[in-house]
Amino acid sequence: MDMDPTVSTRSEESDEAEAVNMLKVLPVDCIAKVLSLTTPADACRSSLVSTSFKSVAESNAVWDCFVPPESDYLFNNSSSSSSSSSLPVSSKKELFLYLCDHPLLIQDGKLSLSLEKKSGKKCYMLSPKDLIIVWIDTPAYWRWTSLPHTRFPEVAELIKVCWLEIRGRINTCMLSPATLYAAYLVFKTTTGSYGFESQPIEVEVGLVGGEIHKQTVYLDAYGGRRPQYQIVPRRIGIFNRPFRRIPGFQAPQPQPKENEELNGLKYPKERVDGWLEIELGEFFNRSGKDNGELEMSVLEVNGGNWKGGLIVQGIEIRPKP
């Protein structure tokens, strides 16, 4: 005999209501402890259970577990209008949301820390000042420059080198445990960039003294497809003068926004902030307590070809979807 679906629905609703009533009788501290062991997304969803549950789900006791200790001084100073570090936040939840969209500079401004909104896991970017860049102190090869819309006061611009070597390290205890991370070189190319069109770059990710994962990528901003040029004909006539262009002017096509892989070759893709990134490799951080160092490198030391026009913002390490 088939069961009436309306009876089944009423039964499920009754079970849910009973579960909610049981949760209401739990001590507040107990509920806060349970929620702190979930994720930020779960805590937000749980606030819909009831009004009393919402007050616990949005409490500092819960969200204190989702914000890193490095940001405590921001929250402590946020209530002081005279503090230069004051932020428009009045709760740990607001601080969490702030850190998701506004990376925090730590370690004397050489490292940025932000949070992944869904999971609350830590994301870092190593600035060029925190990277080992061969020839960085030679003005003929590299120079420091300031650009808008960057996380750091200065970024590194490659003038020309035939030996490209960039390395970065971060202690694994700083990363979130039980998390698969990926490392990315974040960069731009200048108008006159050269030497990267068909030059393979070797990238490596792995623990210092342990297994290193290597692969070959390309830093060509056009993803293996150089700009196509068109000849713009000269317009004749008095009514066309405002729109006249120089005869033979070469207008490049727009740069492709997404081109991670073409014909089996890995190329950069454009980020939402307008910069380019290329994945260097993956690393699974198990416990988050081991005092090991994760090293990432970008190398082109065999070809001997001159290359230039690269602007490095840093190396980003973030959880991989």
Phi, psi and omega in degrees: 000130180287140179275140178295121182299331180292327178292318179298318180296316179297324180295318179294319179295323178295318179296320180294318180297320179295321180295319178297317179297324178293323179293327182296332182274353178289147177300148181301318180298324180293316179296317180298320180295318179297314182294327180291344179267002179262220178234163177304322180295319178294320180297320178294319179294323183292339179292348180274353183296309180197170180296316180294324179292325181297319181298325178285317183296335181256010183283159177295331180299326179279309188283346175297333179280348182260346179258142182287151179301333181298341183261003183301322183294332177294317180289321181294329181266353186292335181273354181261111183292339181274352183277137178288345181262009184294143180233158179281057179229144180233003180211163178294331177293317178295325177295318178301311181295326178296316182290340177290328184250349183229094180304140182261128177278128179230174179052057178060032176078009181269350183220140176246144181236131174219175183236143173282125190298319185289317186256338184080007181287153185281143174234140181230154167227126176274125180285163176303331178292340180259003180257157172264110181241115181296132181074014183297333182268009178255107186302335180288342184251318180226158172212154176270137181216158178249135180227152175288157175063041173238159181281338188241153181301326181227146174236166185258127179249125179280120176276300175192138173209158169250353178235103180258119180215116179232127180227146176218150179226148174214141180288133184293340179291344178279341183275159177289139181287161177051047185225135174272116180256157171229144179253142184224136169276125181253121188205174171223165173241147178276170180301324182262026181297148181204161174091357182250000187300314183227021182264114178291141179244131178269126179240148184222145174218134178170169179285141177297125182084002181239203182286134180248131178260124183244150173202168181248133179227177177231141180259014178295117184295340181266009175060038178083358179240101181293158183301140174268138184250148178232144178271121181269114183291150179282130179271140184243139178125147185296328183283348181261357185302319181296340184251010184292140176241161181294131180302131177079009179299132182262113182254110181290150175287155179300149178292137178296138184277327181223120180201061186295325183214131180222121181055037178081359180258142184263126181236167179291162171231156181276136178272169179293338180272005177093347177277168176257155174216149175228132182287131180267332181157179183244159175207128177263116179270113188282284189268328184082003181249341181293139183267056179258167179243130176267127181246139178232139182218152176231117189228136165215091188235004184252329185290324181075008180274143177284144182212153181195175177086029179250133176244117185260120174272327178159188174244123182258137175240117183216156178302141180266133181300000000 
